[in-house]
Amino acid sequence: MKKETQAKKRVLEGVVVSDKMNKTRVVAVTRLKKHPRYQKYYKVTARYKAHDEENAYSAGTTVKIQEARPMSKEKRWVIISKK
């Protein structure tokens, strides 16, 4: 019998930048990346579409998002809490 191991889902922290869609929020996650040659850190921002069932979060809110099964073409994250 094969053992099934569930992968731990990633949790990211970001800011809601758009709340114009129904049940969907766009969350911008900023991280620091190190330049390979100059060893200087710079900001890189990724934008994720996250599911918000109750339309509870508005633009400017800091939230935590978690990986989920695909819900649409681009939506693969769910907002789990406010920071």
Sine and cosine of phi, psi and omega as CSV:
sin_phi,cos_phi,sin_psi,cos_psi,sin_omega,cos_omega
0.00,0.00,0.70,-0.72,-0.04,-1.00
-1.00,0.05,0.72,-0.70,0.06,-1.00
-0.99,0.11,0.75,-0.66,0.05,-1.00
-0.99,-0.16,0.84,-0.55,0.03,-1.00
-0.94,-0.34,0.76,-0.65,0.02,-1.00
-1.00,0.00,0.77,-0.64,0.03,-1.00
-0.95,0.32,0.60,-0.80,0.04,-1.00
-0.95,0.31,0.77,-0.64,-0.05,-1.00
-0.98,0.18,0.66,-0.75,-0.01,-1.00
-0.94,0.34,0.58,-0.82,0.08,-1.00
-0.83,-0.55,0.82,-0.57,0.00,-1.00
-0.86,-0.52,0.38,-0.93,0.01,-1.00
-0.88,-0.48,0.73,-0.68,-0.03,-1.00
-0.37,-0.93,-0.08,-1.00,-0.05,-1.00
-0.91,-0.42,0.71,-0.71,0.06,-1.00
-0.94,0.34,0.85,-0.53,-0.02,-1.00
-0.95,-0.32,-0.28,0.96,0.05,-1.00
-0.55,-0.83,0.72,-0.69,0.05,-1.00
-0.78,-0.63,0.52,0.85,-0.10,-1.00
-0.99,0.10,-0.30,0.96,0.00,-1.00
-1.00,-0.03,0.41,-0.91,0.03,-1.00
-0.99,0.15,0.82,-0.57,0.01,-1.00
0.89,0.45,0.28,0.96,0.02,-1.00
-0.68,-0.73,0.67,-0.75,0.07,-1.00
-0.80,-0.60,0.54,-0.84,0.10,-1.00
-0.99,-0.17,0.84,-0.54,-0.06,-1.00
-0.92,-0.40,0.81,-0.59,0.03,-1.00
-0.99,-0.11,0.85,-0.53,0.01,-1.00
-0.94,-0.34,0.86,-0.51,-0.03,-1.00
-0.96,-0.28,0.71,-0.70,0.06,-1.00
-0.69,-0.73,0.29,-0.96,0.04,-1.00
-0.99,-0.13,0.72,-0.70,0.02,-1.00
-0.85,-0.53,0.60,-0.80,-0.04,-1.00
-0.99,-0.12,0.76,-0.65,0.03,-1.00
-0.94,0.34,0.76,-0.65,-0.09,-1.00
-0.90,0.43,-0.52,0.85,-0.04,-1.00
-1.00,-0.07,-0.71,0.70,-0.13,-0.99
-1.00,-0.07,-0.08,1.00,0.07,-1.00
0.85,0.53,0.40,0.91,0.01,-1.00
-0.98,-0.20,0.59,-0.80,0.02,-1.00
-1.00,0.03,0.64,-0.77,0.07,-1.00
-0.65,-0.76,0.37,-0.93,-0.08,-1.00
-1.00,0.10,0.66,-0.75,0.09,-1.00
-0.79,-0.61,0.78,-0.63,-0.03,-1.00
-0.91,-0.41,0.77,-0.64,0.09,-1.00
-0.90,-0.43,0.62,-0.78,0.00,-1.00
-0.93,-0.37,0.79,-0.61,-0.01,-1.00
-0.86,-0.51,0.64,-0.77,0.13,-0.99
-1.00,0.02,0.81,-0.59,-0.07,-1.00
-0.82,-0.57,0.57,-0.82,-0.02,-1.00
-0.98,0.18,0.72,-0.69,0.04,-1.00
-0.70,-0.71,1.00,-0.04,-0.15,-0.99
-0.84,0.55,-0.67,0.74,-0.08,-1.00
-0.99,-0.11,0.13,0.99,-0.08,-1.00
0.79,0.61,0.70,0.71,-0.14,-0.99
-1.00,0.05,-0.39,0.92,-0.11,-0.99
-0.96,-0.29,0.70,-0.71,-0.01,-1.00
-0.93,-0.36,0.14,-0.99,-0.03,-1.00
-0.86,0.51,0.67,-0.74,0.01,-1.00
0.99,-0.12,-0.16,0.99,-0.01,-1.00
-0.99,0.14,0.71,-0.71,0.08,-1.00
-1.00,0.05,0.81,-0.59,-0.09,-1.00
-0.73,-0.68,0.25,-0.97,0.14,-0.99
-0.94,-0.34,0.72,-0.69,0.02,-1.00
-0.87,-0.50,0.49,-0.87,-0.03,-1.00
-0.77,-0.64,0.57,-0.82,0.04,-1.00
-0.87,0.50,0.56,-0.83,0.02,-1.00
-0.54,-0.84,0.07,-1.00,0.06,-1.00
-0.92,0.38,0.43,-0.90,0.01,-1.00
-0.87,0.49,0.78,-0.62,0.01,-1.00
-0.97,-0.26,-0.37,0.93,0.06,-1.00
-0.37,-0.93,-0.21,-0.98,-0.05,-1.00
-0.85,0.53,-0.66,0.75,-0.07,-1.00
-0.89,-0.46,-0.18,0.98,-0.11,-0.99
-1.00,-0.04,0.93,-0.37,-0.02,-1.00
-0.72,-0.69,0.31,0.95,-0.03,-1.00
-0.74,-0.67,0.41,-0.91,0.04,-1.00
-0.76,-0.65,0.69,-0.72,0.08,-1.00
-0.97,0.23,0.83,-0.56,-0.05,-1.00
-0.98,-0.22,-0.49,0.87,0.02,-1.00
-0.24,-0.97,0.24,-0.97,0.12,-0.99
-1.00,0.06,0.56,-0.83,0.00,-1.00
-0.98,0.22,0.00,0.00,0.00,0.00
